[in-house]
């Protein structure tokens, strides 16, 4: 089998010090929400152009 880590962090020991580092990259939620806002604004603009009888 293959050893696979499922932990969200890595660590190593250097002499008598334990170093802990997050291994997962943080997601940039701000960029995601800005893209969604721009998409919805475009949709609203397109819907405003629609004329109903």
N, C-alpha and C positions, 0 to 999 in steps of 0.2 A: 504494500500500500504506500500511499504518499501522505506525508505529514502536511496538513494545511491548517494555518492559524485562522480562527474566526474572531479573534480579539480585535477591538478597535484601537489598540495601541501596541507599540513595540517597546521593548526595554533592553537595556544592556547594563552590565556591571563593569565598572572601571575602578579597580582596586576595591575600596570600601564604599563606593558611591553607586547607587542605582539610578540610571537615567531612564526616564519614561518619555516617550514621544507618541503623539497621536498618529496613527497610520492612515486613517481615512481623511480624504480631503474634504474640507467644508464646502458645502454647496452655496453658491451665491444666489440666495433667494431674491435679493433686490433686483437683479437683472431679469430673472424669470417674471416677476410681477410687472416690471416696466414693459417687457415685451407683450405681456397679456393686455395691459392697459392700451398700448398702441394698437393692438389688433382690434380691441373692442371699440376704440375711437374710430377706426376705419370702418367698422361695421355700422356704427351709428351714422356716420357720414353717408354711407351708401343707402341706409334705410331712410334717411331724411330726404333723399332724392326721389324715392318711390312715391308716386302719386296714386292715391286711392280714388276710385270713382264713387 
